[in-house]
Amino acid sequence: MVKKTGKRTRHIAQRSCVGCREVLPKRSLIRIVRTPDGVVLDPTGKLNGRGVYLHQKRSCWAVGLKGALSRGLRSDINEKDLAFLNSYMQSLPEEDPADA
């Protein structure tokens, strides 16, 4: 019997940004979830419902809000939720903090 050597590497979940389609670790993206009450941000990544992921930069959010977000969530986004997401987008930096 052969003994295994070395440490086992931990699995890191990968997700793709719906804005730019870049694949990154799940923890580095923001999850947006469609719930019966509307669209909400999910900082824990554990809420029930259909979810999509976006970078923390405005360029990805702009592409997402144009249509990629609603296609990923498989539903239309109402005016109230769209206003909430736009206000959150305005609070994001112009570029990715990791790129600076």
C-alpha atoms as a printed R data frame, in Angstrom:
    type eleno elety resid chain resno       x      y       z
1   ATOM     1    CA   MET     A     1   0.000  0.000   0.000
2   ATOM     2    CA   VAL     A     2   1.359  3.388  -1.011
3   ATOM     3    CA   LYS     A     3   1.238  6.146   1.548
4   ATOM     4    CA   LYS     A     4   0.035  9.524   0.282
5   ATOM     5    CA   THR     A     5   2.362 12.410   0.941
6   ATOM     6    CA   GLY     A     6   1.709 16.107   1.166
7   ATOM     7    CA   LYS     A     7  -1.274 18.090   2.290
8   ATOM     8    CA   ARG     A     8  -4.596 17.880   0.594
9   ATOM     9    CA   THR     A     9  -5.594 21.140  -1.100
10  ATOM    10    CA   ARG     A    10  -8.917 22.633  -0.165
11  ATOM    11    CA   HIS     A    11 -11.503 23.058  -2.919
12  ATOM    12    CA   ILE     A    12 -12.280 26.691  -3.751
13  ATOM    13    CA   ALA     A    13 -15.654 27.275  -5.407
14  ATOM    14    CA   GLN     A    14 -15.392 29.166  -8.720
15  ATOM    15    CA   ARG     A    15 -18.102 31.429 -10.132
16  ATOM    16    CA   SER     A    16 -18.283 33.669 -13.198
17  ATOM    17    CA   CYS     A    17 -19.162 37.353 -13.253
18  ATOM    18    CA   VAL     A    18 -22.227 37.955 -15.465
19  ATOM    19    CA   GLY     A    19 -20.784 41.326 -16.495
20  ATOM    20    CA   CYS     A    20 -17.388 40.288 -17.877
21  ATOM    21    CA   ARG     A    21 -17.652 36.457 -17.727
22  ATOM    22    CA   GLU     A    22 -14.362 36.170 -15.801
23  ATOM    23    CA   VAL     A    23 -14.147 33.110 -13.526
24  ATOM    24    CA   LEU     A    24 -12.980 33.882  -9.984
25  ATOM    25    CA   PRO     A    25 -13.284 32.445  -6.481
26  ATOM    26    CA   LYS     A    26 -16.840 32.756  -5.158
27  ATOM    27    CA   ARG     A    27 -15.781 34.873  -2.172
28  ATOM    28    CA   SER     A    28 -14.330 37.648  -4.351
29  ATOM    29    CA   LEU     A    29 -17.662 38.340  -6.108
30  ATOM    30    CA   ILE     A    30 -20.976 39.868  -4.984
31  ATOM    31    CA   ARG     A    31 -23.995 37.547  -5.142
32  ATOM    32    CA   ILE     A    32 -27.388 38.905  -6.173
33  ATOM    33    CA   VAL     A    33 -30.411 36.707  -5.474
34  ATOM    34    CA   ARG     A    34 -33.955 36.618  -6.848
35  ATOM    35    CA   THR     A    35 -36.337 36.005  -3.949
36  ATOM    36    CA   PRO     A    36 -40.148 36.132  -3.779
37  ATOM    37    CA   ASP     A    37 -39.771 39.619  -2.222
38  ATOM    38    CA   GLY     A    38 -37.561 40.897  -5.062
39  ATOM    39    CA   VAL     A    39 -33.862 41.128  -5.827
40  ATOM    40    CA   VAL     A    40 -31.489 41.359  -2.857
41  ATOM    41    CA   LEU     A    41 -27.731 41.362  -2.245
42  ATOM    42    CA   ASP     A    42 -26.463 38.236  -0.506
43  ATOM    43    CA   PRO     A    43 -23.255 38.922   1.451
44  ATOM    44    CA   THR     A    44 -23.286 35.443   3.025
45  ATOM    45    CA   GLY     A    45 -23.743 33.572  -0.261
46  ATOM    46    CA   LYS     A    46 -26.280 31.266   1.371
47  ATOM    47    CA   LEU     A    47 -29.718 32.749   0.681
48  ATOM    48    CA   ASN     A    48 -32.238 30.553  -1.088
49  ATOM    49    CA   GLY     A    49 -33.139 31.558  -4.607
50  ATOM    50    CA   ARG     A    50 -31.666 31.962  -8.051
51  ATOM    51    CA   GLY     A    51 -28.384 33.859  -7.798
52  ATOM    52    CA   VAL     A    52 -25.829 35.529 -10.052
53  ATOM    53    CA   TYR     A    53 -22.414 37.015  -9.330
54  ATOM    54    CA   LEU     A    54 -20.805 40.360 -10.212
55  ATOM    55    CA   HIS     A    55 -17.405 41.986  -9.604
56  ATOM    56    CA   GLN     A    56 -17.093 44.906  -7.242
57  ATOM    57    CA   LYS     A    57 -16.566 47.399 -10.066
58  ATOM    58    CA   ARG     A    58 -18.939 49.659 -11.947
59  ATOM    59    CA   SER     A    59 -18.108 48.448 -15.442
60  ATOM    60    CA   CYS     A    60 -19.370 44.932 -14.660
61  ATOM    61    CA   TRP     A    61 -22.445 46.293 -12.905
62  ATOM    62    CA   ALA     A    62 -23.257 48.539 -15.877
63  ATOM    63    CA   VAL     A    63 -23.190 45.539 -18.230
64  ATOM    64    CA   GLY     A    64 -25.154 43.477 -15.704
65  ATOM    65    CA   LEU     A    65 -27.908 46.047 -15.304
66  ATOM    66    CA   LYS     A    66 -28.296 46.377 -19.092
67  ATOM    67    CA   GLY     A    67 -29.625 42.824 -19.304
68  ATOM    68    CA   ALA     A    68 -27.123 40.188 -18.224
69  ATOM    69    CA   LEU     A    69 -28.447 40.301 -14.661
70  ATOM    70    CA   SER     A    70 -32.076 39.711 -15.632
71  ATOM    71    CA   ARG     A    71 -31.061 36.890 -18.008
72  ATOM    72    CA   GLY     A    72 -29.003 35.258 -15.263
73  ATOM    73    CA   LEU     A    73 -31.825 35.581 -12.746
74  ATOM    74    CA   ARG     A    74 -34.321 34.367 -15.379
75  ATOM    75    CA   SER     A    75 -36.800 37.123 -14.575
76  ATOM    76    CA   ASP     A    76 -37.420 40.796 -15.184
77  ATOM    77    CA   ILE     A    77 -36.166 43.266 -12.587
78  ATOM    78    CA   ASN     A    78 -38.816 45.704 -11.371
79  ATOM    79    CA   GLU     A    79 -38.266 49.469 -11.020
80  ATOM    80    CA   LYS     A    80 -37.781 49.382  -7.234
81  ATOM    81    CA   ASP     A    81 -35.101 46.698  -7.405
82  ATOM    82    CA   LEU     A    82 -33.429 48.385 -10.354
83  ATOM    83    CA   ALA     A    83 -33.230 51.664  -8.404
84  ATOM    84    CA   PHE     A    84 -31.721 49.803  -5.427
85  ATOM    85    CA   LEU     A    85 -29.111 48.103  -7.620
86  ATOM    86    CA   ASN     A    86 -28.262 51.392  -9.364
87  ATOM    87    CA   SER     A    87 -27.716 53.122  -6.021
88  ATOM    88    CA   TYR     A    88 -25.455 50.277  -4.904
89  ATOM    89    CA   MET     A    89 -23.537 50.493  -8.185
90  ATOM    90    CA   GLN     A    90 -22.882 54.202  -7.593
91  ATOM    91    CA   SER     A    91 -21.221 53.375  -4.264
92  ATOM    92    CA   LEU     A    92 -18.699 51.053  -5.972
93  ATOM    93    CA   PRO     A    93 -15.247 52.239  -7.068
94  ATOM    94    CA   GLU     A    94 -14.587 53.036 -10.727
95  ATOM    95    CA   GLU     A    95 -12.045 50.226 -10.955
96  ATOM    96    CA   ASP     A    96 -11.467 46.976  -9.106
97  ATOM    97    CA   PRO     A    97  -9.661 47.564  -5.751
98  ATOM    98    CA   ALA     A    98  -7.403 44.564  -6.483
99  ATOM    99    CA   ASP     A    99  -6.244 46.151  -9.776
100 ATOM   100    CA   ALA     A   100  -5.169 49.416  -8.124
